[in-house]
């Protein structure tokens, strides 16, 4: 009995500490009133480019051309944009991606909107930088299946690419420079003009009444901002949120990278701007709608699938149907800009 009381007391203390931290950062309800989100949430800062890969108009233009060029794949059928389609929120609108032989990938295609703020990258965080990340799908046999040494020779044989690489890098086509150009372009895919951004900037009319209620829930009782926090609306960390998918039961998530048992089934917290454009959701695309996502969290991430590693921060929310609809309205309306990020060639 003493051990049980000690465990309960420890749990209570940890939850109180967590609540205090969240309250100080994320505008949780205080004495029945929600703190003004505009005062507690900083505006989204400009994307930071690494010192070793400074941007230029010519480099970004080269990266854009590479992004839409199917010649980066072995059989000239798949480009980066084949999975990251601008008109689908720089995702692909499906549960999974497709490779050069129409083979299905094992995870949902992450959106590239505001990817310049994300670190590390991929659902499991296996890449530290965009420059590194950009080259992995190219080499992956299930995606573009193009060895980098072959790609270098292939692009060197294109006169226009030889000219552009010489102009931008004062040198020949190399895999590292391909990654730098792609990364420079991807850092320009940004969303900074959502109603939430305008609200934070001082426009108190930017959100509809329903979306305003949803915002208060998001930063309050619905606990979304424990993980979706800060100007980027992500902690850039990894959590097991109860989305084990029977279709891909062997996906160990972050554990495949770290080897740590506690990372089993944990996936990176995505940023949420333009989330209404990027369905379906979660690492396996198992939820088709934002309503399904909110209902999943409303039940504390508990499902019929066994999950011994579900994150302890999850708890049943007891949101009413109206509150669920308010929260969905905030995600759908409050985080969607009037003009979506478009970067067509």
Secondary structure, DSSP 8 states (H G I E B T S, - for coil): -HHHHHHHHHHHHHHHHHHHHHHHHH--EETTEE--HHHHS---------GGG---HHHHHHHHHHHT-GGGSTTS---HHHHSBGGGTTB-SSSS-B-TTS-B-SS-----TTGGG--SBSTT--BSSHHHHHHHHHH-TTTT---HHHHHHHHHTSHHHHHHHHHHHSS---HHHHHHHHHHHHTT-----BHHHHHHTT-TTSS-HHHHHHHHHHTTTT-GGGTS-TTTT----EE--S---GGGTT--BTHHHH--GGGTTBEE----TTGGGS-SBSTT--B-SHHHHHHHHHTTT--SS--TT--TT-------HHHHHHHHHIIIIIT-BSS------
